[in-house]
Amino acid sequence: MDPVTVGILGTVLAFLLLFLGMPIAFALMFAGFIGVSYLAGPGAALPMVGRTVYEVSSHFPYTVIPLFIVMGGFAGSSGMTSDLYRAFDKWLRRLPGGLAVATIAACAGFAAVSGSSVATAATMGTVALPEMKRFNYHPRLATGSVAAGGTLGFLIPPSIGFIVYGMLTEQSIGKLLVAGILPGFLLAGAFILIVIIMVKLNPQLAPASPEPVSWGERFSSLLAIWEPLLVFFLVMGGIYGGFFTPTEAGAVGATVLFLVAIVKRKLTRKNLVEALQEAIRISVMVL
């Protein structure tokens, strides 16, 4: 068979393995191994597998991916997630669908210190969903606001998606990250506007919160926002100003959040292990 036919059959084999439930990485690796073995022999395919795995895992620019992911893990361990949610809740509660609006705003804030959409949605969901359930929000609005807010992690830097795209297309990762700031926050604003319109049209989706919030509570809650703002401006300012490469910025951000978690006495051995395991799991999935 000619190489084109082998490539087509390899693609069919990869999709077949995926439908059978094989993990994506193993399905692609197996299909590629079979194709190279047929065209060049097992002697060429076996070294290629080991060499490819080593080259990807040891390529220095790729270390930015686990660093940005572990930033989100340390941010969650420091209690930043719940602090952000409470702060936005106090300021936005009186809006139609206030808790859902606060969820999206908090997702945007957390996305600024986490490179993963999955981590953003999962972390914010543990905080926001029980609160919206307590106030009898419609499940579709509650889960939809978390899912939509989680996607902001793909646009608002540090974004793994931009990093991978920059590596594949050989574009400046720093410029891509900076370019995602405005679209990310515009998308967050669009999500918030949609929630408000939906609740205005159907108030049963989100009953109004009966709990009043004083101005003193609102202003005191702003203290919770300085941590993600500091990390965001440190990381993005360092990249944009030319002080850090993206990899160095990821290391700086992870170190700062690690120190914040220690100072706040929120980082336990369990939290540390979970943050590192999550970074490894998502990094392997991406790479």
C-alpha positions as CSV (number, residue, x, y, z in Angstrom):
1,M,0.0,0.0,0.0
2,D,1.1,3.6,-0.7
3,P,1.7,6.0,2.2
4,V,-1.5,7.9,1.6
5,T,-3.6,4.7,2.0
6,V,-1.7,3.8,5.1
7,G,-2.4,7.2,6.5
8,I,-6.1,6.9,5.8
9,L,-6.3,3.5,7.4
10,G,-4.3,4.7,10.4
11,T,-6.8,7.6,10.9
12,V,-9.7,5.1,10.7
13,L,-7.9,2.8,13.2
14,A,-7.4,5.7,15.6
15,F,-11.1,6.7,15.5
16,L,-12.1,3.1,16.0
17,L,-9.9,2.8,19.1
18,L,-11.3,6.0,20.4
19,F,-14.9,4.7,20.0
20,L,-13.9,1.5,21.8
21,G,-12.8,3.7,24.8
22,M,-9.0,3.8,24.5
23,P,-7.4,7.0,25.8
24,I,-6.6,9.5,23.1
25,A,-2.9,9.4,23.6
26,F,-2.6,5.6,23.4
27,A,-5.0,5.4,20.4
28,L,-2.9,7.9,18.4
29,M,0.4,6.4,19.5
30,F,-0.8,2.9,18.6
31,A,-2.1,4.0,15.2
32,G,1.1,5.9,14.5
33,F,3.3,2.9,15.6
34,I,1.4,0.5,13.3
35,G,1.7,2.9,10.4
36,V,5.5,3.5,10.8
37,S,6.0,-0.2,11.4
38,Y,4.3,-1.0,8.1
39,L,6.1,1.6,6.1
40,A,9.6,1.5,7.6
41,G,9.6,-1.6,9.8
42,P,9.5,-2.1,13.6
43,G,13.2,-1.2,13.9
44,A,12.3,2.4,13.0
45,A,9.0,2.6,14.9
46,L,10.3,1.5,18.3
47,P,13.0,4.1,18.7
48,M,10.6,6.8,17.4
49,V,8.2,6.1,20.3
50,G,10.8,6.5,23.0
51,R,12.5,9.5,21.3
52,T,9.2,11.4,20.8
53,V,8.1,10.9,24.4
54,Y,11.5,12.1,25.7
55,E,11.7,15.1,23.4
56,V,8.2,16.3,24.3
57,S,8.7,15.9,28.1
58,S,12.2,17.4,28.1
59,H,11.5,20.4,25.7
60,F,12.1,23.5,28.0
61,P,9.3,25.7,26.6
62,Y,6.7,23.0,27.4
63,T,7.4,23.4,31.1
64,V,5.2,26.5,31.0
65,I,2.1,24.3,30.8
66,P,2.5,22.5,34.2
67,L,3.6,25.8,35.8
68,F,0.5,27.7,34.7
69,I,-1.7,24.7,35.8
70,V,0.0,24.5,39.2
71,M,-0.7,28.2,39.6
72,G,-4.4,27.4,39.6
73,G,-3.8,24.5,42.0
74,F,-2.1,26.8,44.5
75,A,-4.7,29.5,44.0
76,G,-7.4,27.0,44.9
77,S,-5.4,25.7,47.9
78,S,-5.0,29.3,49.3
79,G,-8.8,29.8,49.4
80,M,-8.6,32.3,46.6
81,T,-11.6,30.7,44.9
82,S,-14.1,31.1,47.7
83,D,-12.7,34.6,48.5
84,L,-13.3,35.7,44.9
85,Y,-16.7,34.3,44.8
86,R,-17.8,36.0,48.1
87,A,-16.4,39.3,46.9
88,F,-18.3,39.3,43.6
89,D,-21.4,37.9,45.3
90,K,-21.5,40.9,47.7
91,W,-21.2,43.4,44.9
92,L,-23.4,41.7,42.3
93,R,-26.1,39.9,44.4
94,R,-28.8,42.6,43.8
95,L,-28.6,42.1,40.0
96,P,-31.0,39.7,38.3
97,G,-29.4,36.3,38.6
98,G,-26.8,37.8,41.0
99,L,-25.2,34.5,42.1
100,A,-24.9,33.3,38.5
101,V,-23.4,36.7,37.5
102,A,-21.0,36.5,40.5
103,T,-20.0,33.0,39.4
104,I,-19.0,34.2,35.9
105,A,-17.1,37.2,37.3
106,A,-15.3,34.9,39.8
107,C,-14.5,32.5,37.0
108,A,-12.9,35.4,35.0
109,G,-10.9,36.4,38.1
110,F,-9.7,32.8,38.7
111,A,-8.9,32.3,35.0
112,A,-6.4,35.1,35.4
113,V,-4.3,32.8,37.7
114,S,-5.1,29.5,36.1
115,G,-4.3,28.2,32.7
116,S,-6.9,25.5,32.5
117,S,-10.6,25.8,31.6
118,V,-11.3,22.4,33.2
119,A,-9.6,23.5,36.5
120,T,-11.5,26.9,36.4
121,A,-14.9,25.2,36.0
122,A,-14.2,22.4,38.5
123,T,-12.8,24.7,41.2
124,M,-15.6,27.3,40.9
125,G,-18.3,24.7,40.7
126,T,-17.4,23.4,44.1
127,V,-18.0,26.8,45.6
128,A,-20.8,28.3,43.4
129,L,-23.2,25.4,42.8
130,P,-24.1,24.7,46.4
131,E,-24.7,28.4,47.0
132,M,-27.0,28.7,43.9
133,K,-28.8,25.5,44.9
134,R,-29.4,27.0,48.4
135,F,-31.2,29.9,46.8
136,N,-33.2,27.7,44.5
137,Y,-31.6,28.7,41.2
138,H,-32.7,26.6,38.2
139,P,-30.2,23.8,37.7
140,R,-29.7,24.7,34.0
141,L,-28.8,28.3,34.9
142,A,-26.5,27.2,37.7
143,T,-24.6,24.6,35.8
144,G,-24.6,26.7,32.6
145,S,-23.0,29.7,34.4
146,V,-20.2,27.5,35.8
147,A,-19.6,25.8,32.4
148,A,-19.6,29.1,30.5
149,G,-17.4,30.8,33.1
150,G,-15.0,27.9,32.9
151,T,-14.4,28.5,29.2
152,L,-12.9,31.9,30.1
153,G,-9.8,30.0,31.2
154,F,-9.0,29.4,27.5
155,L,-9.0,33.1,26.6
156,I,-7.9,35.0,29.7
157,P,-4.2,34.6,30.2
158,P,-2.4,32.6,31.3
159,S,-4.0,30.3,28.8
160,I,-2.8,26.8,27.9
161,G,-4.6,27.0,24.6
162,F,-2.6,30.0,23.5
163,I,0.6,28.4,24.7
164,V,0.0,25.2,22.7
165,Y,-1.1,27.2,19.6
166,G,2.0,29.4,19.9
167,M,4.3,26.3,20.0
168,L,2.6,24.6,17.1
169,T,2.6,27.7,14.8
170,E,5.9,29.2,16.1
171,Q,4.2,32.4,17.2
172,S,5.1,34.6,20.1
173,I,3.4,33.1,23.2
174,G,3.8,36.4,25.1
175,K,1.9,38.3,22.3
176,L,-0.8,35.7,22.1
177,L,-1.4,35.8,25.9
178,V,-1.6,39.6,25.9
179,A,-4.0,39.4,22.9
180,G,-6.4,37.3,24.9
181,I,-7.0,39.8,27.7
182,L,-9.6,42.0,26.0
183,P,-11.6,39.2,24.3
184,G,-11.6,37.2,27.5
185,F,-13.1,40.0,29.6
186,L,-15.5,41.0,26.8
187,L,-16.7,37.4,26.6
188,A,-17.2,37.5,30.4
189,G,-19.3,40.7,30.1
190,A,-21.4,39.0,27.3
191,F,-22.1,36.0,29.5
192,I,-23.1,38.3,32.4
193,L,-25.4,40.3,30.1
194,I,-27.1,37.1,28.8
195,V,-27.7,35.9,32.4
196,I,-29.3,39.2,33.3
197,I,-31.6,39.2,30.2
198,M,-32.6,35.5,30.8
199,V,-33.6,36.2,34.4
200,K,-35.4,39.4,33.4
201,L,-37.5,37.4,30.9
202,N,-38.0,34.5,33.3
203,P,-37.5,35.5,37.0
204,Q,-38.2,31.9,38.1
205,L,-34.8,30.9,36.9
206,A,-33.1,32.8,39.7
207,P,-35.1,34.0,42.8
208,A,-33.9,37.3,44.3
209,S,-31.6,36.9,47.3
210,P,-33.3,38.1,50.4
211,E,-30.1,38.7,52.3
212,P,-29.0,42.4,52.4
213,V,-25.4,43.3,52.1
214,S,-24.0,46.5,53.8
215,W,-21.6,48.8,52.1
216,G,-19.0,48.0,54.8
217,E,-19.2,44.3,53.8
218,R,-18.8,45.1,50.2
219,F,-15.7,47.3,50.6
220,S,-14.1,44.8,53.0
221,S,-14.6,42.0,50.5
222,L,-12.4,43.9,48.0
223,L,-9.4,42.8,50.1
224,A,-9.9,39.3,48.6
225,I,-9.2,40.6,45.1
226,W,-5.7,42.0,45.5
227,E,-4.1,38.5,45.4
228,P,-5.3,37.5,41.9
229,L,-4.7,41.0,40.7
230,L,-1.1,41.0,42.0
231,V,-0.4,37.7,40.3
232,F,-2.1,38.7,37.1
233,F,-0.2,42.0,36.7
234,L,3.1,40.4,37.9
235,V,2.9,37.6,35.3
236,M,1.4,39.5,32.4
237,G,3.3,42.7,33.2
238,G,6.5,40.7,33.3
239,I,5.8,39.1,29.9
240,Y,4.6,42.3,28.2
241,G,7.5,44.3,29.7
242,G,10.1,41.8,28.6
243,F,11.2,41.0,32.1
244,F,10.2,37.3,32.0
245,T,9.8,34.7,29.3
246,P,6.4,32.9,29.6
247,T,8.1,30.0,31.2
248,E,9.8,32.2,33.8
249,A,6.5,34.1,34.4
250,G,4.8,30.8,35.1
251,A,7.5,29.9,37.6
252,V,7.2,33.4,39.3
253,G,3.4,33.1,39.4
254,A,3.5,29.6,40.9
255,T,6.0,30.7,43.5
256,V,4.0,33.7,44.6
257,L,0.8,31.7,44.9
258,F,2.7,29.0,46.8
259,L,4.0,31.6,49.3
260,V,0.5,33.2,49.6
261,A,-1.0,29.8,50.5
262,I,1.8,29.3,53.1
263,V,1.3,32.8,54.6
264,K,-2.5,32.3,54.8
265,R,-1.8,28.8,56.4
266,K,-4.1,27.2,53.9
267,L,-1.6,24.9,52.2
268,T,-1.7,21.4,53.7
269,R,0.1,18.3,52.5
270,K,-3.1,17.0,51.0
271,N,-3.7,20.3,49.1
272,L,-0.1,20.3,47.8
273,V,-0.3,16.7,46.6
274,E,-3.7,17.3,44.9
275,A,-2.4,20.5,43.2
276,L,0.7,18.7,41.8
277,Q,-1.3,15.7,40.8
278,E,-3.8,17.9,38.9
279,A,-0.9,19.7,37.2
280,I,0.6,16.4,36.1
281,R,-2.7,14.9,34.9
282,I,-3.7,17.9,32.8
283,S,-0.1,18.5,31.5
284,V,0.1,14.9,30.3
285,M,-3.3,15.2,28.7
286,V,-2.3,18.3,26.8
287,L,1.2,17.3,25.8
